[in-house]
Amino acid sequence: MYAGHAAIAVLVKTMRPRIPMAVLVPVAFAPDWIEWFLQFRPVSARMESHGLLSIAIGSVVTAVVYWLGSRNPRDALAIALLYVSHWFADLVTGLKPTWPGGPNVGLLLYNHPVADVVVESLVILIAAWRYRQMLSRATPARRYLASALLAGGLIGMQIGFVLIQNPAVREPLHQIIESTPLAALSSSAERDILVSGADDGAFRMPLATFAHQPDSSESWRMTEAPPVS
């Protein structure tokens, strides 16, 4: 799930208005961000970020950290549940790991872009409706405008995400990116990055290693996900 995670953060905001959106959004996307970070380390990024044990640990850590800062146990519980919701939301759109050696489970709606957009748009519309109700002190015009901007922005984001997965859209974008000076630099064998280690332990890594690094995030693996066992 992509924009749907942000919509779920908005839903939590409508129920626990004292929690800042600056906290809710990072918590909602935390497993994805952890996975992207771990791609540069020799670990199983998907299991370490989206496995059930990782989700449990992450939810407890974020809840405790928030409780230490706010001393509000109910808000801390909402933070923990928001973190856990990431796994269940992704269960609808993709395939999620369970435990080491366990199966990958999920409906993999990313293989059906129209259905994915419909499902995530419904979540977004519910969040926008609840957000409009939360703005009780605003004028009706401002309430409708705020909810419309929220819904339109997130749905547009989701449609853009789906479109960029289409080869007819993705390939021209790749060609544009590869024609940039950065891509030209990465294609030259004499131009590489110097990665310095301790003493004489430096080694050279071509920039293309980073430029063409595949994204293992569930959000970008629409057709290459392993079969459900």
N, C-alpha and C positions, 0 to 999 in steps of 0.2 A: 504494500500500500504506500502511496505517496502523499497526495494532498489530504487523503483521509486521516492521516495521523494529525495534521494540523487541525482538522475539523474536530477530532476527538479532544484535542487540547482546548479548543474553544468550548466544547460541551462541559469539560471539567471547570473551566472558568465561570460558566453560568451557574454552576452548582456551588463552587467555592470561590466567590469573587475576590477574596482577599489574596489569593495566590496570583502573583504577577505573571502575565503572559511571557515575560522574559525568562521565567522558570519553566512554565508549562511546555512551551514549544521545544526547548532542548531536551526535556525529559521524554516527550513524545517521540522524538527522533533519535534518542540516545543509542539504541542498539545499532542503527544504521551508521551513525557517526563512529561508533567504536569499531565496527567492521571495516569501514574505509581506512581508519587509522591502522588497524592491524594488518592490512594488506601489505604493508612495508616491513612486516616482521615475520619470521619463520614459524608461524603458528597457523592453525586452522581458523581463519578469520570468521567464517560463518558459525562454527560451533562455539567459538569463544565469545561471540557477540549475541547470537540468537538461540543458542542451546537453552534448554529449560533451566539448567543449573545457573547459567550466566544471567538469564532473565531474573531468576529468584534473587541472586546476589545483588544485581544492579538495582532491583526494586527496593531491597532492604537498605542498601547504602544510600540511595538518593532520599529515601524517606527519613532515615536517621539524620542525615546532613540537614535536611529541611527542618526537621523537628528541633535540632540544636539551635537553628537560627530563629525559628518562629515560636517554639514552645507550644505549638498548636497540634495536638495529636490527630485531629480529624483532617486537617489539611495535609499532614504528613502521610496519613493513610491514603488520601486522594492521590498524592504524588506516587505512592507505591503502586496503586491500581492503574494509574496512567502508564507507568513504565511497563507493567504486565500486559496492558492492552495492546502494546505494539506487537507482541507475538501472536495474539489472537486475531488482530486485524490483518497481519501478514498471512495468516493461515487461510484467509479467504482469497487473497490475490496471488499468492505464490506458494512455494514449498519451504517449510521450515524444519530445521534439524530438531531432534528431540534430546537425545543423550548420545555419548560416544558409542558407536556401533549400533545405535537405534535407527529407526526409519525416518525418512523425511516425509512430512505430511502436509497436505494443503490442497485447495481446490484449483490453484494455478489459473486464476482468471486472467492473468497477463497474457495467456494464449488466446484470449477472447477479448480484444480491446474494447469493443462496444459494450459488452457486459460489464467490463471493469469500470468504464467511465460512468455507466448507469449506477452501479452499486456505490462507487465513491461519491458521485454527485448527490445521491440520496442522503448519505451521511453528512455531506456538506450542507445541504438544504435544511436538514434537521438542526444542525449546529447554528446556521444563520437565523433560523426561526427562534431558537432559544436565546440567541444573542440579542435579537430585537426585543424580546420580552424583558431581558435584563436591563435594557436602557429605559427604564420606566420614567426617569426624570427628564429625558430628552423630549423634544417635540415629535409628533408623529412623523413629520417629514424627515427629520434627522434619523429617526429610528429605522425607517424603511430604507433610507439611503445607505446607512451604515451596514445593514444586513445585506442589501443588494450588492454593495461593493465587496463585502466579505465572500458572499456566495459566488459572485462573478469572478473574483480574483482566483479563488481556489479551484473552481471548475475549469477556468481557463488554464491554470497551471497544470491540472491533471490532463487536459486534452493535449497541451503542448508536450507533456511527458510521453503520452501514448504516441503522438505523431513522430517524435524523434526516434522512436523505436522502429518505425517503418523504414525499410531499406530505401524506398523512393525519396525519403526525406533525409535519412541518416547519411547515405553515401555522398550526396552533394555537399553536405556539411563537412564530411571528412575530407573531401577534395579541397574545400575552401581552407580548412585548417592546415592541410598538408602543403598548401601553397604559401603559407605565411613564412616570414624569415625564421621563426623558431623551428618550424619543421625542416626548413632547408638546412639549418644549423645541425639538427639532429641526424640528418642523412649523411653528413660528412664524416668520414672515418677519422679524420684528424681533429674533429671538434668533439670532445667528450668532457664529461664532468670529472673533476678530481675529487674523490672522496677520501679524506684524510683519516688515517687511523693512528694508533700509537706507534712512535718511532718510525720504522721503515714499513709499517703495515698498510701504507696507502695503496689503493688500487683504483683503476680507472673504469668508469661505467658509462657507456654511451647514453646520451640524452634520450635516444629512441627507446631505451629501456623503460623510461618513465612515460614518454609520449604515447606509447602503444600498450601500456599496462592494462590488461583487461580488468573490468570492474566486476568483482564477484558478488556484489550486493544483489540480494533478491530482487530489488527494485529494477535491476537492469538485465535480468536473466529471464527473458520471456520464453525462449524456445530451447534453451540449453540446460534446463533444470533436470536433475537426475530423476529417474522414475520412482514413484512411491512404492516402497517395499512393504 
